[in-house]
Amino acid sequence: MVEIDLDAIEHNVAAIASAVAPSEVCAVVKADGYGHGDVPTAEVALRAGATRLAVALVEEGVRLREAGIAAPILLLSEPHHDGFDEVVHWGLTPTLYRESSVGAMSEAAR
């Protein structure tokens, strides 16, 4: 059985936040927090000094929002155009690679 040590994650994020202050820390919690659990890892990281989060997929960002996490959430992967409405609805920050995506996201935001 794998044991997740959230105290160690909290300690490490706090140490990083202290070392880089006044810069902000963005905790990447994609892939279920790299197997540590996305919601608990996000909550611990924010408590320890991270000010924003990053995930790979829209669904991951939605899961964090549904858990009550209000911090800014960056999508590291460009979402499919059919997911842009969800990006807007849940207040996620998309990464856009293609010009066509910029126009489609603009439409979704209206």
C-alpha positions as CSV (number, residue, x, y, z in Angstrom):
1,M,0.0,0.0,0.0
2,V,1.2,3.5,-0.9
3,E,1.1,6.1,1.9
4,I,0.7,9.7,0.9
5,D,2.5,12.1,3.2
6,L,0.6,15.4,2.7
7,D,2.6,16.9,5.6
8,A,5.7,16.4,3.4
9,I,4.0,18.1,0.5
10,E,3.0,21.0,2.7
11,H,6.5,21.3,4.0
12,N,8.0,21.3,0.5
13,V,5.6,23.8,-0.9
14,A,6.1,26.1,2.1
15,A,9.9,25.9,1.6
16,I,9.6,26.7,-2.1
17,A,7.2,29.6,-1.4
18,S,9.6,31.0,1.2
19,A,12.6,30.6,-1.1
20,V,11.0,32.4,-4.1
21,A,9.1,35.1,-2.2
22,P,7.8,37.5,-3.3
23,S,7.2,35.5,-6.5
24,E,4.1,33.3,-6.6
25,V,4.1,29.5,-6.6
26,C,1.9,27.5,-9.0
27,A,1.4,23.9,-7.9
28,V,0.9,21.4,-10.7
29,V,-1.7,18.9,-9.6
30,K,-2.5,17.2,-12.8
31,A,-2.9,13.4,-13.1
32,D,-4.6,13.2,-9.8
33,G,-1.9,15.2,-8.1
34,Y,0.6,12.7,-9.6
35,G,-1.1,10.0,-7.7
36,H,-1.3,11.9,-4.4
37,G,-5.0,12.9,-4.9
38,D,-5.7,16.1,-6.8
39,V,-8.0,17.8,-4.3
40,P,-6.0,17.1,-1.1
41,T,-2.8,18.0,-2.8
42,A,-4.2,21.2,-4.1
43,E,-5.6,22.1,-0.7
44,V,-2.3,21.5,1.0
45,A,-0.3,23.3,-1.6
46,L,-2.6,26.4,-1.3
47,R,-2.4,26.3,2.5
48,A,1.4,26.1,2.3
49,G,1.7,29.2,0.1
50,A,0.9,28.3,-3.5
51,T,-1.3,30.9,-5.0
52,R,-2.4,29.2,-8.1
53,L,-2.8,25.7,-9.5
54,A,-2.2,24.0,-12.9
55,V,-3.8,20.9,-14.4
56,A,-3.7,19.2,-17.8
57,L,-7.4,18.7,-18.5
58,V,-10.6,20.6,-18.2
59,E,-12.1,17.7,-16.2
60,E,-9.3,18.1,-13.6
61,G,-10.0,21.8,-13.2
62,V,-13.7,21.2,-12.9
63,R,-13.1,18.6,-10.2
64,L,-11.1,21.1,-8.2
65,R,-13.8,23.8,-8.6
66,E,-16.5,21.3,-7.6
67,A,-14.4,20.7,-4.4
68,G,-14.6,24.4,-3.6
69,I,-11.2,25.5,-4.7
70,A,-11.3,29.1,-5.9
71,A,-7.6,29.7,-6.7
72,P,-6.7,30.5,-10.3
73,I,-6.4,27.2,-12.3
74,L,-4.2,27.1,-15.5
75,L,-4.9,24.4,-18.1
76,L,-1.5,23.2,-19.3
77,S,-3.0,21.6,-22.4
78,E,-5.1,23.3,-25.0
79,P,-8.7,22.2,-24.5
80,H,-10.8,20.9,-27.4
81,H,-13.1,23.6,-28.8
82,D,-16.1,21.7,-27.5
83,G,-14.8,22.2,-24.0
84,F,-14.4,26.0,-24.2
85,D,-17.9,26.6,-22.6
86,E,-16.8,24.6,-19.6
87,V,-13.5,26.5,-19.4
88,V,-15.5,29.8,-19.2
89,H,-18.2,28.4,-16.9
90,W,-15.7,27.2,-14.3
91,G,-13.3,30.1,-14.6
92,L,-10.3,28.2,-15.8
93,T,-7.4,29.8,-17.6
94,P,-6.7,28.1,-20.9
95,T,-3.5,27.7,-22.7
96,L,-4.1,28.3,-26.4
97,Y,-1.7,27.2,-29.1
98,R,-3.6,27.9,-32.3
99,E,-5.1,31.1,-33.7
100,S,-8.4,29.3,-34.4
101,S,-8.6,28.5,-30.7
102,V,-8.3,32.1,-29.7
103,G,-11.3,33.0,-31.8
104,A,-13.3,30.0,-30.5
105,M,-12.5,30.9,-26.9
106,S,-13.5,34.5,-27.5
107,E,-16.8,33.3,-28.8
108,A,-17.3,31.0,-25.8
109,A,-16.6,33.9,-23.4
110,R,-19.4,36.0,-24.8
